[in-house]
Amino acid sequence: MTKTIEVHRVNWLRAKAAFDRASEETLLVKHEMQWTVNYFQYHSNQWKEKKLLGISYGHTAYAARQEAMWSRFASSAMRSFVSAGVAIDCE
């Protein structure tokens, strides 16, 4: 009877450890999703500032294209993550 209890205890501990690892990984992946969107938004904002400081029409046009590209990355990532069921904060 004692060996049966020990086997169940070991199995329970292994299952709990697996659950804890999966929970931690889920939390990390959700944070990484938010960090990805924040990264894209940061670059979009950087190019927006550069666009406003444009020295010439060419600089302004290039900065506008870069801003739009990074903004699309952020929007696309946000849509993908939300469709996967992860709530993403818009900043």
N, CA, C and O atoms as CSV, one atom per row, in Angstrom:
chain,resi,resn,atom,element,x,y,z
A,1,MET,N,N,0.812,-1.189,0.000
A,1,MET,CA,C,0.000,0.000,0.000
A,1,MET,C,C,0.863,1.262,0.000
A,1,MET,O,O,0.509,2.244,-0.653
A,2,THR,N,N,1.972,1.254,0.710
A,2,THR,CA,C,2.853,2.404,0.803
A,2,THR,C,C,3.474,2.733,-0.548
A,2,THR,O,O,3.610,3.903,-0.904
A,3,LYS,N,N,3.857,1.689,-1.309
A,3,LYS,CA,C,4.464,1.934,-2.618
A,3,LYS,C,C,3.456,2.561,-3.567
A,3,LYS,O,O,3.825,3.401,-4.387
A,4,THR,N,N,2.212,2.174,-3.474
A,4,THR,CA,C,1.176,2.756,-4.323
A,4,THR,C,C,1.014,4.238,-4.022
A,4,THR,O,O,0.879,5.049,-4.938
A,5,ILE,N,N,1.028,4.588,-2.766
A,5,ILE,CA,C,0.906,5.993,-2.373
A,5,ILE,C,C,2.113,6.781,-2.875
A,5,ILE,O,O,1.966,7.906,-3.354
A,6,GLU,N,N,3.301,6.198,-2.769
A,6,GLU,CA,C,4.506,6.879,-3.254
A,6,GLU,C,C,4.453,7.081,-4.760
A,6,GLU,O,O,4.850,8.138,-5.252
A,7,VAL,N,N,3.979,6.104,-5.488
A,7,VAL,CA,C,3.863,6.221,-6.945
A,7,VAL,C,C,2.893,7.342,-7.295
A,7,VAL,O,O,3.181,8.157,-8.172
A,8,HIS,N,N,1.756,7.392,-6.626
A,8,HIS,CA,C,0.785,8.460,-6.882
A,8,HIS,C,C,1.364,9.832,-6.530
A,8,HIS,O,O,1.130,10.818,-7.229
A,9,ARG,N,N,2.119,9.873,-5.437
A,9,ARG,CA,C,2.736,11.136,-5.027
A,9,ARG,C,C,3.742,11.601,-6.078
A,9,ARG,O,O,3.765,12.781,-6.426
A,10,VAL,N,N,4.561,10.707,-6.578
A,10,VAL,CA,C,5.554,11.054,-7.603
A,10,VAL,C,C,4.852,11.501,-8.879
A,10,VAL,O,O,5.249,12.489,-9.497
A,11,ASN,N,N,3.815,10.779,-9.271
A,11,ASN,CA,C,3.072,11.168,-10.475
A,11,ASN,C,C,2.421,12.536,-10.300
A,11,ASN,O,O,2.400,13.342,-11.230
A,12,TRP,N,N,1.889,12.795,-9.104
A,12,TRP,CA,C,1.268,14.091,-8.854
A,12,TRP,C,C,2.311,15.196,-8.918
A,12,TRP,O,O,2.056,16.256,-9.490
A,13,LEU,N,N,3.480,14.962,-8.338
A,13,LEU,CA,C,4.539,15.970,-8.363
A,13,LEU,C,C,5.019,16.249,-9.785
A,13,LEU,O,O,5.268,17.400,-10.142
A,14,ARG,N,N,5.148,15.208,-10.589
A,14,ARG,CA,C,5.556,15.399,-11.985
A,14,ARG,C,C,4.498,16.177,-12.761
A,14,ARG,O,O,4.829,17.070,-13.540
A,15,ALA,N,N,3.241,15.843,-12.553
A,15,ALA,CA,C,2.156,16.540,-13.240
A,15,ALA,C,C,2.096,18.004,-12.811
A,15,ALA,O,O,1.879,18.888,-13.640
A,16,LYS,N,N,2.285,18.257,-11.533
A,16,LYS,CA,C,2.273,19.637,-11.044
A,16,LYS,C,C,3.445,20.418,-11.617
A,16,LYS,O,O,3.286,21.578,-11.997
A,17,ALA,N,N,4.604,19.808,-11.684
A,17,ALA,CA,C,5.775,20.484,-12.252
A,17,ALA,C,C,5.543,20.808,-13.727
A,17,ALA,O,O,5.896,21.893,-14.188
A,18,ALA,N,N,4.957,19.879,-14.460
A,18,ALA,CA,C,4.648,20.120,-15.878
A,18,ALA,C,C,3.636,21.247,-16.014
A,18,ALA,O,O,3.775,22.102,-16.889
A,19,PHE,N,N,2.633,21.257,-15.169
A,19,PHE,CA,C,1.626,22.318,-15.198
A,19,PHE,C,C,2.264,23.671,-14.888
A,19,PHE,O,O,1.981,24.660,-15.564
A,20,ASP,N,N,3.114,23.716,-13.879
A,20,ASP,CA,C,3.788,24.961,-13.512
A,20,ASP,C,C,4.675,25.472,-14.643
A,20,ASP,O,O,4.700,26.672,-14.916
A,21,ARG,N,N,5.403,24.567,-15.304
A,21,ARG,CA,C,6.241,24.977,-16.440
A,21,ARG,C,C,5.388,25.536,-17.569
A,21,ARG,O,O,5.734,26.558,-18.162
A,22,ALA,N,N,4.277,24.873,-17.869
A,22,ALA,CA,C,3.390,25.334,-18.943
A,22,ALA,C,C,2.775,26.690,-18.592
A,22,ALA,O,O,2.646,27.556,-19.457
A,23,SER,N,N,2.399,26.873,-17.339
A,23,SER,CA,C,1.828,28.157,-16.906
A,23,SER,C,C,2.848,29.285,-17.040
A,23,SER,O,O,2.522,30.379,-17.500
A,24,GLU,N,N,4.077,29.008,-16.636
A,24,GLU,CA,C,5.126,30.019,-16.745
A,24,GLU,C,C,5.411,30.350,-18.210
A,24,GLU,O,O,5.572,31.517,-18.567
A,25,GLU,N,N,5.471,29.342,-19.037
A,25,GLU,CA,C,5.733,29.566,-20.463
A,25,GLU,C,C,4.604,30.374,-21.104
A,25,GLU,O,O,4.860,31.250,-21.930
A,26,THR,N,N,3.367,30.084,-20.729
A,26,THR,CA,C,2.223,30.828,-21.251
A,26,THR,C,C,2.332,32.298,-20.868
A,26,THR,O,O,2.099,33.179,-21.695
A,27,LEU,N,N,2.681,32.558,-19.629
A,27,LEU,CA,C,2.842,33.931,-19.167
A,27,LEU,C,C,3.953,34.641,-19.937
A,27,LEU,O,O,3.791,35.790,-20.348
A,28,LEU,N,N,5.075,33.961,-20.132
A,28,LEU,CA,C,6.195,34.565,-20.864
A,28,LEU,C,C,5.830,34.859,-22.312
A,28,LEU,O,O,6.182,35.914,-22.838
A,29,VAL,N,N,5.134,33.944,-22.955
A,29,VAL,CA,C,4.762,34.151,-24.357
A,29,VAL,C,C,3.808,35.335,-24.486
A,29,VAL,O,O,3.921,36.118,-25.429
A,30,LYS,N,N,2.871,35.474,-23.549
A,30,LYS,CA,C,1.955,36.627,-23.586
A,30,LYS,C,C,2.726,37.930,-23.438
A,30,LYS,O,O,2.438,38.904,-24.134
A,31,HIS,N,N,3.704,37.955,-22.537
A,31,HIS,CA,C,4.524,39.163,-22.379
A,31,HIS,C,C,5.346,39.429,-23.642
A,31,HIS,O,O,5.484,40.581,-24.055
A,32,GLU,N,N,5.883,38.397,-24.247
A,32,GLU,CA,C,6.668,38.580,-25.471
A,32,GLU,C,C,5.799,39.111,-26.606
A,32,GLU,O,O,6.267,39.890,-27.436
A,33,MET,N,N,4.540,38.694,-26.643
A,33,MET,CA,C,3.623,39.237,-27.653
A,33,MET,C,C,3.433,40.737,-27.440
A,33,MET,O,O,3.468,41.513,-28.395
A,34,GLN,N,N,3.234,41.139,-26.196
A,34,GLN,CA,C,3.069,42.567,-25.892
A,34,GLN,C,C,4.348,43.327,-26.225
A,34,GLN,O,O,4.290,44.423,-26.782
A,35,TRP,N,N,5.500,42.754,-25.890
A,35,TRP,CA,C,6.772,43.411,-26.187
A,35,TRP,C,C,6.967,43.584,-27.690
A,35,TRP,O,O,7.521,44.592,-28.130
A,36,THR,N,N,6.521,42.619,-28.472
A,36,THR,CA,C,6.646,42.710,-29.925
A,36,THR,C,C,5.847,43.889,-30.451
A,36,THR,O,O,6.354,44.680,-31.246
A,37,VAL,N,N,4.598,44.012,-30.012
A,37,VAL,CA,C,3.765,45.137,-30.450
A,37,VAL,C,C,4.389,46.453,-29.994
A,37,VAL,O,O,4.444,47.414,-30.761
A,38,ASN,N,N,4.857,46.500,-28.751
A,38,ASN,CA,C,5.500,47.731,-28.244
A,38,ASN,C,C,6.728,48.100,-29.069
A,38,ASN,O,O,6.960,49.277,-29.344
A,39,TYR,N,N,7.512,47.105,-29.464
A,39,TYR,CA,C,8.712,47.335,-30.277
A,39,TYR,C,C,8.336,47.971,-31.618
A,39,TYR,O,O,8.954,48.944,-32.050
A,40,PHE,N,N,7.322,47.410,-32.262
A,40,PHE,CA,C,6.882,47.951,-33.550
A,40,PHE,C,C,6.330,49.366,-33.391
A,40,PHE,O,O,6.605,50.235,-34.218
A,41,GLN,N,N,5.562,49.599,-32.343
A,41,GLN,CA,C,5.008,50.937,-32.117
A,41,GLN,C,C,6.120,51.939,-31.812
A,41,GLN,O,O,6.058,53.088,-32.248
A,42,TYR,N,N,7.125,51.511,-31.070
A,42,TYR,CA,C,8.257,52.387,-30.767
A,42,TYR,C,C,8.941,52.848,-32.061
A,42,TYR,O,O,9.223,54.033,-32.234
A,43,HIS,N,N,9.200,51.910,-32.955
A,43,HIS,CA,C,9.866,52.272,-34.210
A,43,HIS,C,C,8.978,53.157,-35.073
A,43,HIS,O,O,9.468,54.066,-35.743
A,44,SER,N,N,7.688,52.899,-35.059
A,44,SER,CA,C,6.761,53.757,-35.797
A,44,SER,C,C,6.830,55.187,-35.261
A,44,SER,O,O,6.872,56.144,-36.034
A,45,ASN,N,N,6.843,55.324,-33.943
A,45,ASN,CA,C,6.929,56.656,-33.331
A,45,ASN,C,C,8.256,57.342,-33.624
A,45,ASN,O,O,8.300,58.558,-33.814
A,46,GLN,N,N,9.343,56.562,-33.660
A,46,GLN,CA,C,10.652,57.140,-33.979
A,46,GLN,C,C,10.656,57.714,-35.393
A,46,GLN,O,O,11.168,58.810,-35.620
A,47,TRP,N,N,10.085,56.972,-36.344
A,47,TRP,CA,C,10.040,57.450,-37.716
A,47,TRP,C,C,9.068,58.614,-37.873
A,47,TRP,O,O,9.262,59.476,-38.730
A,48,LYS,N,N,8.029,58.640,-37.052
A,48,LYS,CA,C,7.101,59.773,-37.077
A,48,LYS,C,C,7.826,61.058,-36.678
A,48,LYS,O,O,7.646,62.103,-37.304
A,49,GLU,N,N,8.649,60.971,-35.629
A,49,GLU,CA,C,9.433,62.132,-35.202
A,49,GLU,C,C,10.417,62.558,-36.281
A,49,GLU,O,O,10.599,63.751,-36.524
A,50,LYS,N,N,11.053,61.582,-36.929
A,50,LYS,CA,C,12.001,61.910,-37.998
A,50,LYS,C,C,11.289,62.543,-39.183
A,50,LYS,O,O,11.834,63.420,-39.853
A,51,LYS,N,N,10.059,62.088,-39.436
A,51,LYS,CA,C,9.274,62.660,-40.535
A,51,LYS,C,C,8.983,64.133,-40.257
A,51,LYS,O,O,9.049,64.964,-41.163
A,52,LEU,N,N,8.664,64.452,-39.016
A,52,LEU,CA,C,8.369,65.841,-38.669
A,52,LEU,C,C,9.600,66.733,-38.756
A,52,LEU,O,O,9.483,67.942,-38.955
A,53,LEU,N,N,10.776,66.138,-38.607
A,53,LEU,CA,C,12.024,66.895,-38.694
A,53,LEU,C,C,12.639,66.842,-40.087
A,53,LEU,O,O,13.777,67.265,-40.287
A,54,GLY,N,N,11.885,66.324,-41.045
A,54,GLY,CA,C,12.414,66.100,-42.390
A,54,GLY,C,C,13.146,67.303,-42.951
A,54,GLY,O,O,12.623,68.418,-42.980
A,55,ILE,N,N,14.367,67.053,-43.396
A,55,ILE,CA,C,15.211,68.113,-43.950
A,55,ILE,C,C,14.767,68.447,-45.371
A,55,ILE,O,O,14.740,69.610,-45.772
A,56,SER,N,N,14.427,67.427,-46.105
A,56,SER,CA,C,13.991,67.639,-47.485
A,56,SER,C,C,12.770,66.774,-47.744
A,56,SER,O,O,12.362,65.973,-46.903
A,57,TYR,N,N,12.194,66.955,-48.931
A,57,TYR,CA,C,11.025,66.162,-49.297
A,57,TYR,C,C,11.372,64.674,-49.316
A,57,TYR,O,O,10.569,63.845,-48.889
A,58,GLY,N,N,12.548,64.337,-49.803
A,58,GLY,CA,C,12.971,62.936,-49.857
A,58,GLY,C,C,13.073,62.314,-48.474
A,58,GLY,O,O,12.626,61.187,-48.257
A,59,HIS,N,N,13.664,63.052,-47.535
A,59,HIS,CA,C,13.775,62.551,-46.165
A,59,HIS,C,C,12.386,62.352,-45.547
A,59,HIS,O,O,12.124,61.351,-44.880
A,60,THR,N,N,11.512,63.320,-45.782
A,60,THR,CA,C,10.160,63.247,-45.230
A,60,THR,C,C,9.399,62.070,-45.821
A,60,THR,O,O,8.708,61.352,-45.098
A,61,ALA,N,N,9.520,61.868,-47.125
A,61,ALA,CA,C,8.821,60.759,-47.790
A,61,ALA,C,C,9.331,59.412,-47.291
A,61,ALA,O,O,8.547,58.500,-47.030
A,62,TYR,N,N,10.657,59.294,-47.160
A,62,TYR,CA,C,11.227,58.038,-46.677
A,62,TYR,C,C,10.772,57.755,-45.248
A,62,TYR,O,O,10.390,56.631,-44.925
A,63,ALA,N,N,10.813,58.771,-44.400
A,63,ALA,CA,C,10.394,58.599,-43.006
A,63,ALA,C,C,8.916,58.224,-42.935
A,63,ALA,O,O,8.523,57.418,-42.092
A,64,ALA,N,N,8.096,58.800,-43.809
A,64,ALA,CA,C,6.663,58.477,-43.821
A,64,ALA,C,C,6.448,57.016,-44.215
A,64,ALA,O,O,5.595,56.334,-43.645
A,65,ARG,N,N,7.214,56.544,-45.178
A,65,ARG,CA,C,7.093,55.130,-45.577
A,65,ARG,C,C,7.531,54.205,-44.452
A,65,ARG,O,O,6.888,53.188,-44.195
A,66,GLN,N,N,8.622,54.554,-43.783
A,66,GLN,CA,C,9.091,53.729,-42.670
A,66,GLN,C,C,8.083,53.728,-41.522
A,66,GLN,O,O,7.818,52.689,-40.918
A,67,GLU,N,N,7.530,54.896,-41.230
A,67,GLU,CA,C,6.518,54.980,-40.170
A,67,GLU,C,C,5.316,54.094,-40.510
A,67,GLU,O,O,4.822,53.359,-39.655
A,68,ALA,N,N,4.856,54.163,-41.746
A,68,ALA,CA,C,3.712,53.350,-42.161
A,68,ALA,C,C,4.035,51.855,-42.081
A,68,ALA,O,O,3.193,51.058,-41.668
A,69,MET,N,N,5.248,51.479,-42.474
A,69,MET,CA,C,5.644,50.073,-42.429
A,69,MET,C,C,5.623,49.545,-40.995
A,69,MET,O,O,5.055,48.484,-40.735
A,70,TRP,N,N,6.240,50.280,-40.063
A,70,TRP,CA,C,6.283,49.837,-38.662
A,70,TRP,C,C,4.892,49.842,-38.046
A,70,TRP,O,O,4.570,48.991,-37.216
A,71,SER,N,N,4.081,50.786,-38.448
A,71,SER,CA,C,2.702,50.838,-37.953
A,71,SER,C,C,1.911,49.626,-38.438
A,71,SER,O,O,1.121,49.053,-37.688
A,72,ARG,N,N,2.126,49.242,-39.687
A,72,ARG,CA,C,1.455,48.035,-40.217
A,72,ARG,C,C,1.929,46.789,-39.480
A,72,ARG,O,O,1.131,45.901,-39.183
A,73,PHE,N,N,3.223,46.722,-39.185
A,73,PHE,CA,C,3.736,45.590,-38.404
A,73,PHE,C,C,3.013,45.504,-37.060
A,73,PHE,O,O,2.585,44.427,-36.646
A,74,ALA,N,N,2.882,46.651,-36.382
A,74,ALA,CA,C,2.224,46.673,-35.064
A,74,ALA,C,C,0.766,46.252,-35.191
A,74,ALA,O,O,0.281,45.450,-34.392
A,75,SER,N,N,0.067,46.780,-36.180
A,75,SER,CA,C,-1.350,46.441,-36.365
A,75,SER,C,C,-1.527,44.968,-36.704
A,75,SER,O,O,-2.418,44.303,-36.175
A,76,SER,N,N,-0.682,44.469,-37.579
A,76,SER,CA,C,-0.770,43.063,-37.970
A,76,SER,C,C,-0.487,42.135,-36.796
A,76,SER,O,O,-1.190,41.144,-36.595
A,77,ALA,N,N,0.536,42.457,-36.027
A,77,ALA,CA,C,0.872,41.639,-34.854
A,77,ALA,C,C,-0.267,41.675,-33.847
A,77,ALA,O,O,-0.634,40.645,-33.283
A,78,MET,N,N,-0.826,42.862,-33.621
A,78,MET,CA,C,-1.910,42.988,-32.660
A,78,MET,C,C,-3.122,42.171,-33.099
A,78,MET,O,O,-3.721,41.460,-32.292
A,79,ARG,N,N,-3.484,42.274,-34.385
A,79,ARG,CA,C,-4.618,41.483,-34.893
A,79,ARG,C,C,-4.360,39.991,-34.741
A,79,ARG,O,O,-5.251,39.244,-34.336
A,80,SER,N,N,-3.164,39.559,-35.058
A,80,SER,CA,C,-2.825,38.141,-34.956
A,80,SER,C,C,-2.897,37.650,-33.515
A,80,SER,O,O,-3.435,36.577,-33.243
A,81,PHE,N,N,-2.356,38.433,-32.603
A,81,PHE,CA,C,-2.341,38.024,-31.208
A,81,PHE,C,C,-3.750,38.033,-30.602
A,81,PHE,O,O,-4.104,37.150,-29.821
A,82,VAL,N,N,-4.548,39.042,-30.972
A,82,VAL,CA,C,-5.916,39.102,-30.465
A,82,VAL,C,C,-6.739,37.948,-31.022
A,82,VAL,O,O,-7.564,37.375,-30.310
A,83,SER,N,N,-6.522,37.603,-32.290
A,83,SER,CA,C,-7.253,36.464,-32.862
A,83,SER,C,C,-6.828,35.151,-32.225
A,83,SER,O,O,-7.571,34.170,-32.271
A,84,ALA,N,N,-5.640,35.120,-31.631
A,84,ALA,CA,C,-5.171,33.922,-30.915
A,84,ALA,C,C,-5.701,33.898,-29.482
A,84,ALA,O,O,-5.469,32.940,-28.744
A,85,GLY,N,N,-6.421,34.969,-29.089
A,85,GLY,CA,C,-7.022,34.996,-27.768
A,85,GLY,C,C,-6.198,35.676,-26.694
A,85,GLY,O,O,-6.432,35.475,-25.502
A,86,VAL,N,N,-5.221,36.491,-27.121
A,86,VAL,CA,C,-4.367,37.191,-26.150
A,86,VAL,C,C,-4.736,38.672,-26.170
A,86,VAL,O,O,-4.753,39.299,-27.229
A,87,ALA,N,N,-5.029,39.222,-25.007
A,87,ALA,CA,C,-5.365,40.640,-24.909
A,87,ALA,C,C,-4.077,41.459,-24.968
A,87,ALA,O,O,-3.155,41.243,-24.180
A,88,ILE,N,N,-4.025,42.397,-25.906
A,88,ILE,CA,C,-2.856,43.245,-26.091
A,88,ILE,C,C,-3.266,44.683,-25.755
A,88,ILE,O,O,-4.289,45.171,-26.235
A,89,ASP,N,N,-2.463,45.351,-24.932
A,89,ASP,CA,C,-2.730,46.748,-24.581
A,89,ASP,C,C,-2.232,47.655,-25.684
A,89,ASP,O,O,-1.094,47.528,-26.137
A,90,CYS,N,N,-3.077,48.566,-26.116
A,90,CYS,CA,C,-2.667,49.575,-27.106
A,90,CYS,C,C,-2.066,50.743,-26.356
A,90,CYS,O,O,-2.656,51.255,-25.406
A,91,GLU,N,N,-0.894,51.160,-26.786
A,91,GLU,CA,C,-0.245,52.302,-26.136
A,91,GLU,C,C,-0.156,53.452,-27.077
A,91,GLU,O,O,0.360,54.509,-26.714
